[in-house]
Amino acid sequence: MSTNNSSLNADSAIELLLRLLKVPGLSGQEQAISDTVRGELIAVGVPVESIQTDDAPTRIDLPCELGNLYVTLPGTTTGPRIVLSTHLDTVPICAGAQPIREGNRIRTNGTTGLGGDNRTGCAVLIATVATLLKHKLPHPPLTLLFTVREESGIQGARHLNPAALSGAEMCFNFDSKVPADLITGAVGQESFTVEIGGLASHAGVAPEKGISATLVASLALADLHAHSWFGKVQQPEGKGTSNIGVFGGKMGLAAGDATNVVTDYVLLKGESRSADEAFTTKITQAYRAAFERAVEQVTSADGQKATLKFTSHAAYPPFNLADDDPVVQRAILAAKSLGLEPTTNFSNGGLDANWLVKHGLPTVTMGAGQHEIHTVKEFIDLDQFIEGCQLALAIATLASND
């Protein structure tokens, strides 16, 4: 079994990664990094006409500078079209990152994130194509997919047009830590928003005339916690997780205006997650029911009650590929060809793969050395990064009968 991984120029791949890490690209502001990726691809020999962006922003309900970036390459051997994917955007903490190489690591100066999530993936895809073209290595038809707004709700992958994937049958997504730890399944998520309208009154003179929106919210959360619906959820009919991540007021301000005023408005934002899509919805329904009960428990002196507006929507669906699925088998064979010991894993976080699988494209996610992501302690393990590049190259060049 030959994988051509010795053709990879590790020094060039690391230099590429360092260049990409210096380019800004917060979620929704991917123009600069998209232009840089396009330039790097053209520089290694990808025809300009093979590179295009889509119209996903017309379907994304958030500001976008551009759509998903695609590179479509013909095969030099027969076989099903393969997609190598990653995302372009980084989280806000990575703004202004200045990468510092230190031995076999790249780190930040400790004041920002690094953006290894997901500049490592971008570098892996470019380095793979560069190696394929330079050494004229045999490969099936390939599509490179660089998505936008992954970090803000997996929007790019959700709203891509599946037809742009040119009939691809399998996808390999680079967006994790250890290359041989293959993510073949992940939870789904629902997001929900709760608005509670109370009634203001003087908290010292006549608190009984008010309706505390804060109290209503607190009773609901206490109820959810007492019945094991908050945090780690383990019920007879299923398991998952839930959280309230935002507890605030109007216009992004604090809930309430002053300590001597009964709070008349509270805004909460939360999420439910589970490997079972139906149970994810059941967790969300438990939240709705708890807030409805809490509204009934709090009244003003004249019998008024708070108003409740509870809205929810599916953020991304769960998926779980079998170990004998062809896409999983190709990833396993490629990893073993490098002397790695692959494992298949289930993730409690969402990935582009959640939507790609929903679109009918079986997808395995693997790593390229990103660690401590979304923190000022973020770093990239360069040995693992090169291993990720080699794994992508092995996937792309693996003979169909291996």
C-alpha positions in Angstrom: 0.0 0.0 0.0 1.7 3.2 -1.2 0.6 6.6 0.1 3.3 8.9 -1.2 3.6 10.7 2.2 7.4 11.0 1.8 6.7 13.5 -1.0 5.4 16.1 1.4 7.8 19.0 2.1 7.3 19.5 5.9 9.3 22.8 6.0 7.2 24.3 3.3 4.0 23.2 5.0 5.0 24.8 8.2 6.0 28.0 6.5 2.6 28.0 4.8 0.8 27.5 8.2 2.7 30.5 9.7 1.7 32.7 6.8 -2.0 31.7 7.2 -2.0 32.2 11.0 -1.1 35.9 10.4 -4.2 36.5 8.3 -7.3 37.7 10.1 -10.6 35.9 9.5 -13.2 36.2 12.2 -16.5 34.5 11.6 -18.4 36.5 9.0 -15.2 38.4 8.0 -13.4 35.7 5.9 -12.6 37.8 2.8 -8.9 38.3 3.7 -8.2 34.6 4.5 -10.3 33.5 1.5 -8.2 35.7 -0.8 -5.0 34.4 0.8 -6.1 30.8 0.4 -7.0 31.4 -3.2 -3.6 33.0 -3.8 -1.7 30.2 -2.3 -3.7 27.6 -4.4 -3.0 29.5 -7.6 0.7 29.8 -6.6 1.0 26.0 -6.4 -0.6 25.4 -9.8 -4.4 25.3 -9.3 -6.1 26.8 -12.3 -8.0 30.0 -11.5 -11.1 28.7 -13.2 -11.2 25.7 -10.7 -11.7 28.1 -7.8 -15.1 29.6 -7.0 -17.3 30.8 -4.1 -21.0 30.0 -3.6 -24.1 32.0 -2.7 -24.5 30.6 0.8 -24.7 34.2 2.3 -28.0 34.6 0.5 -29.4 31.9 2.9 -27.4 32.8 6.0 -29.2 35.2 8.4 -26.0 36.8 9.5 -23.6 39.3 7.9 -21.2 37.6 5.5 -18.4 39.0 3.3 -18.5 36.0 1.0 -19.5 32.4 0.6 -17.9 29.0 0.9 -14.8 28.5 -1.3 -14.6 25.5 -3.6 -11.7 24.0 -5.6 -12.7 21.3 -8.1 -9.9 19.2 -9.6 -10.2 16.3 -12.1 -8.8 13.0 -11.1 -5.8 11.4 -12.6 -7.1 7.9 -11.7 -10.6 6.5 -11.6 -12.6 6.4 -8.4 -15.4 8.3 -6.6 -14.9 12.1 -6.1 -13.4 12.9 -2.6 -13.9 16.1 -0.7 -11.2 17.5 1.7 -12.8 20.1 3.9 -12.1 22.7 6.6 -13.4 26.1 7.7 -11.9 29.5 7.1 -13.1 31.4 10.2 -11.7 31.9 13.7 -13.3 33.0 16.9 -13.0 36.6 18.3 -10.3 35.8 20.8 -8.0 35.2 17.9 -8.1 38.7 16.6 -4.6 40.2 16.3 -2.9 36.9 16.8 0.9 36.9 16.3 2.2 33.3 15.9 5.5 32.4 17.7 7.3 29.3 16.7 9.1 27.6 19.6 10.6 24.2 18.8 7.9 21.8 17.6 5.1 24.2 18.6 3.5 27.4 17.5 2.0 29.5 20.2 0.7 33.0 20.9 2.1 35.7 23.1 -0.5 34.9 25.7 -2.9 37.8 25.0 -4.9 36.3 22.1 -5.9 32.9 20.7 -3.9 31.5 17.8 -6.4 30.5 15.2 -5.0 27.0 14.8 -8.8 26.3 14.7 -8.8 26.3 11.8 -5.7 27.6 10.0 -4.2 24.1 10.5 -7.0 22.7 8.3 -6.5 25.4 5.6 -2.8 24.6 5.5 -3.4 20.8 5.3 -5.6 21.2 2.3 -3.3 23.6 0.4 -0.2 21.5 1.2 -1.9 18.3 0.0 -2.8 19.8 -3.3 0.6 21.4 -3.7 2.2 18.0 -3.2 -0.2 16.2 -5.6 0.5 18.7 -8.3 4.3 19.1 -7.8 4.9 15.3 -7.9 2.1 14.4 -10.3 0.8 11.9 -7.8 -2.2 9.8 -8.9 -5.5 10.7 -7.3 -9.3 10.4 -7.9 -11.4 13.6 -8.6 -11.0 16.0 -5.7 -13.0 18.9 -4.3 -11.5 21.2 -1.6 -14.2 22.9 0.5 -13.4 25.9 2.7 -16.5 26.9 4.7 -17.5 30.2 6.2 -19.1 30.9 9.6 -18.4 27.5 11.1 -17.7 29.2 14.5 -21.0 31.0 14.5 -23.4 28.1 14.2 -22.0 26.0 11.4 -23.7 28.3 8.9 -21.5 27.8 5.8 -21.9 24.0 5.7 -25.6 24.2 6.6 -26.4 26.5 3.7 -24.1 25.2 0.9 -25.6 23.9 -2.2 -24.9 20.1 -2.3 -24.8 20.2 -6.1 -21.5 22.2 -5.8 -19.9 19.1 -4.4 -20.1 17.5 -7.9 -21.4 14.2 -6.8 -18.7 13.5 -4.2 -19.2 10.3 -2.3 -17.1 10.9 0.8 -15.5 13.8 2.7 -12.6 14.2 5.1 -12.8 17.2 7.4 -9.7 18.6 9.1 -10.8 20.3 12.3 -9.5 18.6 15.4 -6.4 17.7 17.5 -4.9 14.2 16.9 -4.9 13.0 13.3 -5.6 9.4 14.0 -8.5 10.1 16.4 -11.2 9.9 13.8 -14.5 11.6 14.6 -17.3 9.6 13.0 -20.3 10.9 14.9 -21.4 13.9 16.9 -24.4 15.2 18.9 -27.1 17.5 17.5 -28.1 20.8 19.0 -31.2 22.9 19.4 -30.9 26.6 20.5 -33.6 28.4 22.4 -34.4 31.9 23.5 -36.6 32.8 26.5 -38.0 36.3 27.1 -39.8 37.0 30.4 -41.8 40.2 30.7 -42.4 41.1 34.4 -43.8 44.2 36.0 -41.6 47.0 37.5 -42.4 48.4 40.9 -40.5 50.0 43.7 -38.7 47.2 45.4 -38.6 48.9 48.8 -42.0 50.6 48.9 -44.3 48.2 47.1 -42.5 45.1 45.8 -45.8 43.1 46.0 -47.1 45.3 43.1 -44.4 44.1 40.8 -43.7 40.8 39.0 -40.0 39.8 39.1 -38.8 38.4 35.8 -35.6 37.4 37.6 -37.6 35.4 40.1 -39.6 33.6 37.3 -36.3 32.7 35.5 -34.7 31.5 38.7 -37.6 29.3 39.7 -37.6 27.7 36.2 -33.9 27.0 36.4 -34.1 25.6 39.9 -37.0 23.3 38.7 -34.9 22.1 35.7 -31.9 21.4 38.0 -34.0 19.6 40.5 -35.4 17.3 37.8 -32.1 16.7 36.1 -32.8 18.6 32.9 -30.0 21.2 33.5 -26.3 20.4 32.6 -25.7 16.7 32.2 -29.1 15.2 31.3 -29.7 11.6 32.1 -33.3 10.6 31.9 -34.9 7.1 31.5 -35.7 8.0 27.9 -32.3 9.4 26.9 -29.3 11.5 27.7 -27.7 14.7 26.6 -26.7 18.1 27.9 -28.2 21.5 28.3 -27.2 25.0 29.3 -28.3 28.6 29.7 -25.4 30.6 28.4 -26.9 34.1 28.4 -28.9 35.6 31.3 -29.4 39.3 30.6 -31.7 42.1 29.8 -32.6 44.5 27.0 -30.1 45.5 24.2 -27.3 43.4 25.6 -27.5 45.1 29.0 -27.9 43.6 32.5 -31.3 42.3 33.6 -32.9 45.1 35.5 -32.0 48.7 35.9 -31.4 49.2 39.7 -31.5 47.3 43.0 -34.6 49.2 44.1 -36.7 48.3 41.0 -38.4 44.9 40.6 -36.9 43.5 37.3 -39.4 43.7 34.5 -37.5 41.9 31.7 -35.1 39.0 31.4 -33.6 37.4 28.3 -32.1 34.0 28.4 -30.4 32.0 25.7 -29.6 28.3 25.9 -29.0 25.1 24.1 -29.9 21.4 24.2 -27.7 18.6 22.8 -28.0 14.9 22.3 -27.0 12.1 20.0 -30.7 11.4 19.6 -32.5 14.2 17.7 -35.9 13.4 19.2 -34.4 13.6 22.7 -32.7 16.9 21.9 -36.2 18.3 21.3 -37.5 16.7 24.5 -34.8 18.5 26.5 -35.9 21.8 24.9 -39.6 21.0 25.7 -38.6 20.4 29.3 -37.2 23.9 29.4 -40.4 25.4 27.9 -42.6 23.5 30.4 -40.4 24.6 33.4 -40.7 28.3 32.4 -44.4 27.9 31.9 -44.8 26.5 35.4 -42.6 29.3 36.8 -44.8 32.0 35.3 -47.8 30.5 37.1 -46.0 30.7 40.5 -45.3 34.4 40.5 -48.1 37.0 40.7 -48.5 40.6 41.6 -50.8 41.7 44.4 -53.6 42.2 41.9 -53.1 38.7 40.3 -51.1 39.6 37.2 -48.6 37.2 35.8 -45.5 37.5 33.7 -45.5 37.1 29.9 -43.4 34.4 28.3 -42.0 34.1 24.8 -40.1 30.9 24.2 -38.6 30.2 20.8 -36.4 27.4 19.6 -34.7 26.2 16.4 -32.5 23.3 15.3 -28.9 24.4 15.1 -27.5 21.1 13.6 -28.5 17.5 13.4 -26.7 14.6 15.0 -25.0 11.8 13.0 -23.1 8.6 13.6 -21.3 6.7 10.9 -20.6 2.9 11.2 -17.0 1.7 11.3 -17.6 -0.2 8.1 -18.8 2.8 6.2 -16.6 3.3 3.1 -15.5 6.8 4.2 -14.5 5.5 7.7 -12.7 2.5 6.2 -10.7 4.8 3.8 -9.6 7.0 6.8 -8.6 3.9 8.8 -6.6 2.4 5.9 -4.9 5.7 5.3 -3.9 6.2 8.9 -2.6 2.6 9.2 -0.5 3.2 6.0 1.3 5.8 8.0 1.9 3.5 11.0 -0.8 5.2 13.1 -3.3 3.4 15.3 -6.7 5.0 14.3 -9.7 5.1 16.7 -13.2 6.1 15.9 -14.8 8.6 18.3 -18.1 10.4 19.0 -18.0 14.1 19.6 -20.1 16.2 22.0 -19.5 19.3 19.9 -20.9 20.2 16.5 -18.8 20.1 13.3 -19.2 21.0 9.7 -19.6 17.2 9.4 -23.0 17.4 11.0 -24.5 19.3 8.1 -22.3 17.6 5.4 -23.7 14.2 6.5 -27.2 15.7 6.5 -26.6 16.8 2.9 -25.8 13.2 2.0 -22.0 13.4 2.1 -20.5 10.9 4.7 -17.8 12.8 6.5 -15.0 11.8 8.9 -13.3 14.6 10.9 -9.6 14.3 12.0 -7.0 16.5 13.5 -3.9 18.4 12.5 -2.4 19.5 15.9 -4.6 22.2 17.2 -4.7 22.3 21.1 -6.3 24.5 23.7 -8.5 26.1 21.1 -10.5 29.3 21.8 -8.1 30.2 24.6 -5.0 32.4 25.0 -3.1 29.1 25.8 -3.8 27.8 22.3 -0.9 26.1 20.5 -0.2 23.9 17.5 1.8 20.7 17.8 3.9 20.7 14.6 4.6 17.0 14.6 0.8 16.4 14.6 0.3 19.1 12.0 2.7 17.3 9.6 1.0 14.0 10.5 -2.3 15.6 9.5 -0.8 16.7 6.2 0.5 13.2 5.6 -2.9 11.7 6.4 -4.7 14.0 4.0 -2.1 13.0 1.3 -2.6 9.3 2.1 -6.4 9.7 1.8 -6.1 11.4 -1.5 -3.7 8.9 -3.0 -4.9 5.7 -1.6 -5.6 3.3 -4.4 -9.3 2.3 -4.7 -8.4 -1.4 -4.2 -6.2 -0.9 -1.1 
